[in-house]
Amino acid sequence: MSTALVIGATGRQGGATARHLLRRGWQVRALVRDLESPAARRLTGAELTVGDLGDPASLERAMRGVDAVFSMQALAYEPETLKAEVRQGMLVADVALDTGVGHLVYSSVGGAERHTGIEHFESKAAIESYIRALGLPATILRPVFFMDNLLHYADTAGEREMELPVLPSVSGSDGTRGDEVP
């Protein structure tokens, strides 16, 4: 039976990953900061291990004997948290390589490869580049948007309009251009 370490298992994305792997018959080791947190206790069937993305020794302990690692770091916007995200992502990759993990799955962001100058994208692009440079067997996921992000606006009063940033020249599946009304 294969074992995967899931980083971020107490969050939405990592938690969904852990639950899916468990349903598929994987053994799941979940890296958590607090064994007693409600989110950690909801990870039924997973082996919980305490760790910190800034602590190489705790990552080594967590990765010892696993076949795969799902890596994601907390959303970052501020200069210091962006730097921490890059350090953490690189450290996870280093430890995965050093401990002989067979495959790393890194959750990045759609468009990270485009060098947009968007700090949130550039931090993930730096981690992607580092992973590729290591030669570690890896899959890089680039989710574009999570519908849960809309919950951030749930308590805001008034009407909302959501626009998608698509160039007018881009064709839709029905053959119309973005600036045409079907």
N, C-alpha and C positions, 0 to 999 in steps of 0.2 A: 504494500500500500504506500502511496506517495504522501509526502508531508510537505505542506506549504506554510511558510511564515507570512502572516498578513500584518503589515504595518498600517496603522490607522483603523484597526478593526473595531474600535469603539465609535467611529464616525459613520456617516451614511454610506460613503463609497466603500470604505474598507469593511464595514459591517456587512454590506450586501455581498461583497466578494467572499468573506468568510462563510456566510450562510450558504452561498451557492456551492462553494467547494465542499462543504460538509454534506450537502445533499447529493453531490456527485461522488461521494465515497472517499474523499481525501481526508487525511488527518490534518487538522489545522492547529497551528501554534499561533496565538494572537499576542502581539506585542502591545502591552498596556502600561500605563503609568501607575494606575491604582487598581489593585485586584478587587477592591471592595466597591468600586464605582458602579452605579446602576447599569451603565452600558456594558461594562466588563462582565457583570453577573448575567446579563442577557445572552452572552455568547455560549449558549448551551452546546456542549459537545466539543468545544475547542479547548485546547491546553493553553492556559494563560501563563504568560511569562512577563515579568516586570522589566521594562527597559526604557531607555532614553535615547533619542536619535542623535544626541550629542556625546554619548558615552560608548566608545568603541568596545569596551569589555562587555557591556550588556548586550550589544548587538551581536558580538561573537557568540555569547552563550545562547542567544535566541536562534541564531542561524546554524549552530552546530547540528549536523544530521538532517537538515532539511533539503529537499530536492528543488524547491522553488521559493522565491520571495516575491510578494506583491508589495511594491514600494510606492508610497505617496507621502507627501509632506503637507502640513497645514497650509491653507491659503494665506499668502503673504502679500502685503501692499506697502508697508513702511520700509525704508532703506535697511534698517537693522534686521527686520524679519525676513526680507528678501535675501540678504546675505546668509542668514541662518538657514534658510531653506536650501540654498545651494550647497552649503557645507554639509548639511544633513543628507541630502541626496547623493552627494559624492561619497560621503562616509559609508552609507548603505552599500553603494556599489563596490567600494574598496573591500569592505568586510565580506560581501558576497563572493568576490573573487578569491580573497584569502582563505575563506572557509570551504571553498570548492562547491558552492551552490551551483546546481546544474542550469538554472534559468532564472533570470530576473525579469519581472514585469514591472515597468515603471509607468505610472499614470501622470501624464504631462498635460498639455492643453493643445487643442486644435490651433494651428497657425504658428506654433513655436518655431518652426523651421524658416519662417518668412522674414525674420529680423525686422520686426515692426517697430521696435523701440518701446513697446509696451512692457513695462518692467515686469509685470506678472508673467508675461510670455518669455521674456529674455532670461529670467531666472531658470525657467524650465528648459529652455534651449541650452543653457550652459550645462545642466545636468545631463540632458540627452547626449550632448557632444562628448562629455566626459565618459559616459557609459560606452559609447561607440569606441572611443580611444582605448579603453581598457581591453576591448576584444571579448568582453563577457557575453555569453549567449543571452540575448535579451529581446523582449518585445516591448515596444514603446506604444502605449495607448494615448490617443490624443482626443479626449472628449471635448466637445465644443461648448456645451451648455447643459446644466442640470436643471430640470424643471423646479427642483426644490429651491433654486436660487430666487425664484419668484416669491417665495415665502418671506423673503426679506422685506417686501413691500406690503405684506398682508395687513399690517395694522395702520397703513396710511389711508387717510380719508380721500374721497373724490374719485374721479374717473381716471383710468390709466389707458395709455395708448402704447402699444409695443410696435416698434418699427424694426424691420430687418435690414441690415446694411448690405443690400445687394445692388450692384451696379445696374442701371436701367438696360444695358445691352445684354445682360445675362438672360438666356432663354429658360422658360419654365418647362415642366414636363408636358404641358399642353401645347407647346410651340410658341406661346406668346412671349413677348419680351417683358421685362419687369416694369416698363413704363406704359404697357398696354393693359387695358381692362378687358378680360375675356367676355 
